[in-house]
Amino acid sequence: MMEDTQLDIHSFEGAAEGPSFTAFGAVHGNEKCGTQALTRILKHIEDGDIEIIAGKFTTIPICNPRAYKQDVRFVERNLNRFMSPKENPEHYEDHLDNVICPVLDQTDFLLDLHSYSSQGEPFILLDFAESETANFGKMLGVPRCIYGWADAMKKSDDVVDKHQSMGTCEYTREQGGVALTMECGTHGYERAADFAFEAVLNALESLKIAKVNPDLHIMDLPNENHFNIKMRGARLKQKDGDFTEDWTNMHPVKEGTVIARYDDGEELIIPKDGYVVLPNRKAGIGHEWFFWGIEQPFE
């Protein structure tokens, strides 16, 4: 096995029975906030400010070491797509799958910490809004939620291989766990690591896995504009083009709005009043350009 596929996996078990909770950072190497937050969590466990009393807490602060070192999203394959054990690993990230998946096999609750390229506030991203997943999201204290990502990917005509929608959370759910992603803000946002840190503390306490020194809670997560967005569509960039505006995440748009225009004149139009979700102006051809969704309560 390649040297930089030997991930630093930290596990702590409490004396009492309880669930297993796992937190990941740097699944994408240029998203540093999760690593920064989890490094702080580990330091506070070492110092005794966080005491693991029940169940099991596991963290991998850097899930993609080579991409993290190079400060890129991924090296050869997006680690948060096509997630599954690989009998014949071809890409660098394939080897990482074979280390990460066994951890997820033993996970009851997963929190995967990310940041994103467009401007916007923290939110949680989940596939299904069934009560257990929704309740886990509420534990984190993050009011904004976007759901239906995998379904939107699978329904997109731009997505050729539907296995592309299998990320860390989707794999965990297939093994019977509860999982969600937290997008902690824009890449490099100075408070993103604080948001991630606070969310992990909230999860540890709400799941009754740890006793936490109250002084560690130094901030409140944003609680304004509480709403849920259900993703309805995904667009991968098929050829050269650009957005018609510098869209921000969760930007409201009207039916008929031209979101993007290819250089050959083809326009991408919003079919219904809703929101632009995770627009990535720098997306390469074949990669996710933007999503769109509507405001809709959990079904």
C-alpha positions in Angstrom: 0.0 0.0 0.0 1.2 3.5 -0.8 2.6 5.4 2.1 0.2 8.3 1.9 -2.9 6.0 2.0 -2.1 5.1 5.7 -4.6 7.5 7.2 -4.4 8.8 10.8 -7.5 7.3 12.4 -8.3 8.3 16.0 -10.8 6.3 18.0 -12.0 6.7 21.6 -14.4 4.4 23.5 -16.5 5.3 26.5 -17.1 3.0 29.4 -20.9 2.9 28.9 -22.8 1.6 25.9 -23.7 4.1 23.2 -23.7 4.8 19.5 -20.6 5.1 17.3 -20.1 8.6 15.9 -17.5 9.4 13.1 -16.3 12.8 11.9 -14.3 13.3 8.7 -12.2 16.2 7.5 -10.5 16.9 4.1 -12.3 14.4 2.0 -11.6 17.1 -0.5 -8.0 18.3 0.0 -8.6 22.0 -0.5 -11.3 22.1 2.2 -9.3 22.7 5.3 -12.0 23.7 7.9 -12.9 20.1 9.0 -9.2 19.2 9.6 -8.7 22.4 11.6 -11.8 21.7 13.7 -11.1 18.0 14.3 -7.5 18.8 15.3 -8.9 21.1 18.0 -11.3 18.4 19.1 -8.4 15.9 19.5 -6.4 18.4 21.5 -9.3 19.0 23.9 -9.8 15.3 24.3 -6.1 15.0 25.2 -6.4 17.9 27.6 -9.5 16.5 29.3 -11.9 19.2 28.2 -13.8 16.6 26.2 -14.4 13.3 28.0 -15.6 10.3 26.0 -18.1 8.5 28.3 -20.2 6.2 26.1 -20.1 4.6 22.7 -17.3 5.4 20.3 -16.0 8.5 18.7 -13.8 8.1 15.6 -12.3 10.8 13.4 -10.1 11.0 10.4 -9.0 14.7 10.2 -7.4 14.2 6.7 -9.1 11.7 4.5 -7.2 12.6 1.4 -3.6 13.3 2.4 -2.1 13.7 -1.1 -4.8 16.2 -2.1 -4.5 18.0 1.2 -0.8 18.4 0.7 -1.3 19.7 -2.8 -4.2 21.9 -1.8 -6.5 20.5 -4.5 -10.0 19.0 -4.4 -8.7 15.5 -5.4 -5.7 13.9 -7.1 -7.1 11.3 -9.6 -10.7 10.8 -8.6 -13.2 12.7 -6.5 -13.1 10.8 -3.2 -16.7 11.8 -2.4 -18.0 10.1 -5.6 -18.0 6.4 -6.5 -17.4 5.5 -2.9 -17.1 1.7 -2.3 -14.4 -0.9 -1.5 -12.3 -1.6 -4.6 -10.9 -5.1 -5.3 -8.5 -3.7 -8.0 -7.8 -0.1 -7.0 -6.8 2.0 -10.0 -6.6 5.5 -8.8 -5.0 7.0 -5.7 -8.4 7.7 -4.2 -9.5 4.1 -4.9 -6.9 3.0 -2.3 -8.3 5.5 0.2 -11.8 3.9 -0.3 -10.4 0.6 1.0 -9.3 2.4 4.3 -12.3 4.6 4.7 -15.1 2.1 3.9 -14.3 -0.3 6.8 -14.6 2.7 9.2 -18.0 3.6 7.8 -19.1 0.0 8.0 -18.9 0.4 11.8 -20.5 3.9 12.0 -23.9 4.7 13.4 -23.6 8.4 12.7 -21.3 10.2 10.3 -20.6 13.9 10.0 -18.5 14.8 6.9 -17.2 18.3 7.1 -16.7 20.3 3.9 -16.6 23.9 2.5 -17.7 25.1 -0.9 -16.5 27.4 -3.7 -19.4 30.0 -3.9 -20.3 32.6 -1.3 -22.8 31.6 1.4 -23.5 30.5 5.0 -23.1 27.1 6.6 -25.8 24.5 5.9 -26.2 20.7 6.2 -26.6 18.5 3.2 -28.5 15.2 3.4 -30.1 12.9 1.0 -33.2 11.8 2.7 -35.3 13.7 5.2 -36.5 10.7 7.3 -36.9 11.5 10.9 -33.6 10.0 12.2 -31.5 11.8 9.7 -33.4 15.1 10.2 -33.1 14.8 14.0 -29.3 14.2 13.7 -29.1 17.4 11.6 -31.0 19.3 14.3 -28.5 18.2 16.9 -25.8 20.2 15.1 -27.6 23.5 15.5 -27.5 24.4 11.8 -30.8 25.8 10.6 -30.3 25.7 6.9 -30.7 22.3 5.2 -30.5 21.2 1.6 -31.6 17.7 0.8 -32.1 15.3 -2.1 -28.6 15.6 -3.6 -28.2 12.0 -4.6 -31.6 11.8 -6.2 -31.0 15.0 -8.2 -27.7 13.5 -9.4 -29.3 10.2 -10.4 -32.1 12.0 -12.4 -29.7 14.3 -14.2 -29.3 13.7 -17.9 -25.7 15.0 -17.5 -24.7 12.2 -15.2 -23.7 9.1 -17.2 -22.7 6.8 -14.4 -25.2 6.9 -11.6 -22.6 5.5 -9.2 -21.2 9.0 -9.2 -23.8 9.9 -6.6 -22.2 7.4 -4.1 -20.2 9.5 -1.5 -19.3 9.0 2.1 -22.8 9.7 3.3 -24.5 7.5 0.7 -22.2 4.6 1.4 -22.8 4.9 5.2 -26.6 4.9 4.7 -26.3 1.7 2.6 -24.6 0.1 5.6 -27.5 1.2 7.9 -25.9 4.3 9.4 -27.2 7.9 9.6 -25.1 10.4 7.7 -24.9 14.0 6.6 -22.5 16.5 5.2 -22.0 19.9 6.7 -20.9 22.6 4.4 -19.2 25.0 6.8 -19.0 28.0 4.4 -16.8 29.3 1.6 -13.3 27.9 1.1 -11.0 29.9 3.3 -13.8 31.5 5.3 -12.1 32.3 8.7 -15.1 31.2 10.8 -15.7 27.9 8.9 -13.5 25.9 11.2 -15.3 27.4 14.2 -18.7 26.4 12.8 -17.4 22.8 12.2 -15.9 22.7 15.7 -19.2 23.8 17.3 -21.2 21.2 15.3 -18.9 18.4 16.4 -19.3 19.5 20.0 -23.1 19.6 19.6 -23.1 16.1 18.1 -20.9 14.6 20.9 -23.2 16.0 23.6 -26.5 15.3 21.9 -25.6 11.7 21.2 -24.5 11.5 24.9 -21.0 10.3 23.8 -19.1 12.9 25.6 -19.0 15.4 28.5 -17.8 18.8 27.2 -16.4 21.7 29.1 -19.1 24.4 28.6 -16.3 27.0 28.1 -15.5 25.3 24.7 -18.8 26.6 23.3 -17.6 30.0 22.1 -20.1 30.8 19.4 -23.6 30.2 18.2 -24.2 28.8 14.7 -26.2 31.1 12.4 -29.9 30.7 13.2 -31.5 33.2 10.9 -33.5 32.4 7.7 -34.4 28.8 8.7 -35.6 26.9 5.7 -35.2 23.7 3.8 -34.3 23.4 0.1 -35.1 20.2 -1.8 -32.7 19.7 -4.8 -34.6 19.1 -8.0 -31.9 19.2 -10.6 -28.1 18.8 -11.2 -26.1 20.2 -14.1 -22.6 19.1 -15.0 -20.6 21.3 -17.2 -20.6 19.8 -20.7 -18.6 22.4 -22.7 -17.1 25.9 -22.4 -19.4 28.5 -20.9 -20.0 30.7 -17.9 -22.6 31.8 -15.5 -24.8 34.8 -16.4 -24.1 36.2 -12.9 -21.8 35.6 -10.0 -24.4 33.4 -8.2 -24.1 32.7 -4.5 -25.3 29.5 -2.8 -29.0 29.5 -2.1 -29.6 32.6 -4.3 -33.3 32.8 -5.1 -34.2 32.7 -8.8 -37.4 33.0 -10.8 -38.7 30.5 -13.3 -37.2 31.2 -16.7 -34.0 32.7 -15.3 -30.9 32.0 -17.5 -28.4 30.6 -15.0 -25.5 29.9 -17.4 -24.7 30.2 -21.1 -22.4 28.0 -23.1 -20.1 29.6 -25.6 -22.1 28.2 -28.5 -25.2 30.1 -27.2 -27.0 27.3 -25.5 -28.7 28.6 -22.4 -29.4 26.7 -19.1 -32.7 27.9 -17.7 -34.4 27.4 -14.3 -37.7 25.6 -14.9 -39.4 26.7 -11.7 -39.1 29.4 -8.9 -36.4 28.2 -6.5 -32.8 28.6 -5.6 -29.4 28.1 -7.1 -27.5 25.6 -5.1 -23.7 25.1 -4.9 -22.8 27.0 -8.0 -19.1 26.4 -9.0 -17.9 28.9 -11.6 -14.6 27.2 -11.9 -16.0 23.7 -12.6 -14.2 21.8 -15.2 -15.9 20.1 -18.1 -17.6 16.9 -16.8 -17.9 18.2 -13.3 -20.8 19.6 -11.2 -21.5 23.2 -12.3 -24.6 24.0 -10.3 -27.7 22.5 -8.7 -31.2 24.0 -8.3 -33.9 23.4 -5.8 -37.2 24.6 -4.3 -38.1 25.6 -0.8 -39.9 22.6 0.6 -40.4 21.2 4.1 -39.3 17.6 4.9 -41.8 15.1 3.5 
